[in-house]
Amino acid sequence: MVPSREGLKAIHEDQTLTQVVANNPKPSYSSRTPILGNDVLQSWIDRLREVGLQSLWLTPSPREDSAACFAVPRFAREGVERLLMIKLKSYAEMDLADLLRFHCERQNPVTEAHDARGQLGVCLLDHRKLHATGQKYEFSQSSNDAGRSPYQFRGYAKRILSPVERQELVRDGLTGACAMRPFGTQIREQVWIGEGAKLADSARVIGPTYIGARTIIRAGATIGPFASVEHDCVVDCGTTIERSTVLPWSYLAPGLLIRHELVDGRYVEDLSGGVVADLQPAGLGGRIRRRESRRQEVSETAINVYSQADKSLATDFAPISAAPQPWVEVPL
């Protein structure tokens, strides 16, 4: 249930841990956009459950530091002394209990998780130690400031808002090189499809490949190898997709060759040089209008925590009315 003013259950003797998961500034595609049908937020939630945590707070804060600026004093007033903050920018197979042990041993006011490429958007903060030293936490602050010791993570990690790393995660998920697995039914070796996907008899699917729920692959199209076509897409006749990702609700016209690219509706980005092209003016691609009638809209800034992997997250939200931006609490 919701953490009370008396505090959360301790996971380590008398220590209290709260989680705050914050979205990135909105990129060309959302941090919630599925990867092989998986929700990366759900992967973090599963790791939080592993360490015995019972709830988390979510915010779609548009700025990196605004979540921390609000969260530290807000939760301190609730009697919470330690915060685990996760900015939803990476997929990392991280042992959060080990991060906590490192943080306690080093007695840092702030401990950030880094890999070889820098910050992963995961940090632990101790309110009392920050207050005692007069520091204010900012995501943009160097981890070496004020004697901070970063937690060096050497496991598997990819930044989901980088098109290149996103495609690397797709490749690794398809080949079993990471813990993420395609969310669907394996119909033959290294080929997975989501519920309701439709493939023409003459379509070729070359593994390793993933085709998402309700996606339509028309006659003569070739999908794969190392391709991911996410849910509710249409790939028209004769189009080839290899070593590429097609994001949800995308349409690709007949006869195209998509290779080493990321397709997001009308836009296609070359993964080698980062060049972005607009397919729509020439009628070569576009965004599919959602066919289903939508339920009553939550405000644009509210967070939809429905997940294909775990519908139980969609119950019993409790927004914090006093917050300068929406916060919702999700029981684990």
N, C-alpha and C positions, 0 to 999 in steps of 0.2 A: 504494500500500500504506500501512500504518500508519506515521505519523511515528515515526522511531527516536529514540533518545536522542542521536544525532549531529545531529539537527535535520532540518527539511524542506528541500526544494529552495528556493533563493531565487528570488523572482519579480522582484526589483529589486536587482541586484548582490549584496551580501552580506547582504541583509535577509531575515528569515524571517517567514512569515505562517502562522498557524493559524486555523481557523475553529471557532467554537462556536455552535451554533444552539440556543436555549433556548425552550421553550414558555412561554406565559403561564400565570398562575393560571387554572384551568379555568373558563371562562365557561359560559353555558347551552348553547353548542355549542363544539366543539373548534376550535383554530386549524388543524387538519388537515381540517376539513370541506370538501369540494370546492366550488369555485366554477366553474360552467359545466363541471363534470366535471374541473377542474384542481386539482392539489395545489399550494398556494402554496409549500410547502417545495421542491418540484421547481423552481419558478421561481427560487428563490434558488440552488439547486444549479447550475442552468444558468449563472447569472451568475458563480458561483465558478469554474466550468470555463473561462469566457471569459478569466479572468486567469491561467490555467495552474495552478490549485491541484489537488492530487491527492487530498486526503482532508479530511474534516471530522469533528468530534465532535458528538454529539447528546446532550442531556439533557432530561428532562421536568421540570426544576426547578420546584416550585410557587411559589417566591418569585423576584422580579426580581433581587435582589442575590446570592442564594446561588450562582448559577452563576459570577458574577464572583469572589466571595470564594474559591471553590474553584479556579477555573480559573487565576487569575493565578499563585499559588505552585506549583500542580501542574505547569503547563506550563513555568514558569521552571526547575524542577528537571530538566526534560527538555532544557533548553538552548534553549527557544523564547523569544525576546525580545519578539515582537510578536503580539498576538492580535486577530483580527477576531471580534467577538461580535455575533450576530444573534438578537434576541429575536423569535420568530415571532408578530408582532402586526400586520405590515403587508405589503402587496404594493407594491413600489416598483421602478420601472424605472430602477435606479441603476447608474451606471458605477462599479464598485468600484475600478477602476484610478485613476480620477480622485479618489475618496475617499482612496486611499493617497497619491497625489501631494500632495494638500492637507495631509494629516497630516504627511508628511515635511517639506514646506516650512515649516509653522508650528512644527514641533518640539514639538508638544504631548505631554504624558504621556498624555492621553486626548483623542480627537476623537469627538464624537457627531454623527450625521447628524440634521438637523432639516429640516422643511418649515415652511410657514406656520402649521401647527397645533401644532408642537412636536416632541417626540422621535419618531423613527421606529423606535427599538429597534435601531439599528445603530451600532456604535462600534468604534474602534481603540484599543488600549492598548499602551503600551510599558512593559515590566516595569522596566527599568533606570531610566527617568525617574521612574516612580512611586516606586520604592524610594529614589531620590536625594532626592526632595522629601518623603518620609515620608507620601505620600498613600495612601489606600485607595479603590479605585474602587467606586462604588455607582450603580446605574441611576437612583435617585431623586435623586441629587445634581444641583444646577443646573449646566448647562454653562458658566455664567459663573464658577463657583467656581475659585479657584486659577489665574485667568488663562486658562481654557480658551476656545478659539475653536471654536464649532460649525461643522460643514460644512453650509452652507445648500443643501439640495437643492431645485431648482426644477422637477424633472421630474414625471412622473406617479406618484402615490402614493395609496393608500387603506388605511385601517385595517380589517383583515378581521374584527375582533371588534366593530366598530360595525355594527349592523344597517343603518343608513342608508347608510354608506359601502360596505358590502357590496353593497347593492342598486345603488348607483351604479356599482360595478365590474362588476356583471352587465350593466347597461345599456351601459356603455362597451365591454365585451367583445363584446356582441351587435352593436353598431353600428360596430366597428372604431376606436373612439376611443382604445383602448389596445392594447398588444401582445398581451394575453391573447386567445386564441381558444377558442370552444367545442370541447370534446373529444368529437367525434363525427362523423357523416356529415351533410353538408349535403344535404337532400333537395329543397329549393327555396330561393328567395331568402330569406336571413335566417332560415331554419329549420334547426335541427340536431337530430339524435337520436342517442342512444348505442346501443351494441350490445344487441340483444334487447328494445328498447322496443316496446310494443304499443299501437297506436292503433285504437280502434273506427272503423268506416267513417263513422259519423255525428259523430265528434268533429271540432271545428274547431280548427285551429292557425293563429294569426295571428302573423306575424313582426313584429319579431324575437323569436324564442323558442328556448329550449333544453329538450329533454326527455332525461333521463339514461338510462343503461343499465338495462334490465330494468324500467323504469317502465311502468305500465299506465294508459292513459287510456280511460275507459269511455264508453259511448254518450252523445251529447248534450253532453259536456263541451266547454268552450271554454278554450283555453290561449293566452295572449298578448293584446295585445302586451307586450313587455318582461318576459317571464316566464321563470323558470328553475325547472324541476321536476327535482331531482337524482335520483340513481340509486335504484332499488328503492322507488319510491313507488307509491301507488294513488290515482288521482283518480276518484271515483265519478260516476255518471250525472248529467249536467246541471250539474255544478259549473263555475264560471268562475274562472279565475286570471289576473289581469292586473297588470302592474307589481309583481310580487311574486316571492318566492323560497320554494320548498318544499324543505326540507332532507331528506337521505336517510332512508329507512325511515319515511316519514310517510304516514298514511292520511287522506283527506278524504272525508266522507260526501256523499251525493247532495244537489244543489240549493244548494250554498253559493256565496257571492260573496266571493272573496278578492281584495282590491284594496289596493295599497300596504301589504302586510303581509309578515311573515316567519313561515313555519310551520315548527315544529320538533317533530315528533311530535304530542303532544296540545296543545301550546301555540302560540298565534298572537299575534304582537306587531304592533301598529299602528305603522307607520313614521313617522307624523306626530306622534303624541303619546307613543309609548312604552308605551302600555297593553297589558298582557299578559292574555290570556284562556285559560282551560282548556277545551278542546273536549270532553274525554273524558266528564265527568259527563253531558252531554246526548247522548252517542253521536255527536257530530259529527266526531270525529277521534281519532287516537291514534297510538301507535308500533307499527309492524309488527314482529312478532317475526321475527328472521332465520331463514330457512328452512334455509339450508345448515348442514351439520354443521361445527362449527368445529374447526380443528386444535388441538392441545394448546396451552393458553393460556400465553403468556408472562406474567410477573408484571404486575400492574396498572400499575406504574410504568415498565415497559419500553417502548421506542418501536418502533412498527411502521413501518418505512420502506419498505414496499411501496408502489409508485406505479403507477397505471395508465399513466402516461407513460413510465416507465423501470423495468422489473422488474429491471434489472441492479443496482439499489441494494440488492437483498435478499440479497446474498451477502457472505460474509467479514466479519461483524461481529466486533469485538474489544472486549468490555467492559473497563472499568478496574475491577478488583476493589477497589482501595483507595479508590475514590470514596465520599463519604458519600451520594451518590445515583447511580443507574445512568447510566453514560456508555457510548455505543457509538460505534465508529468506522466510518465509511462511506467506502470508497475511491471516488474520482470516476473 
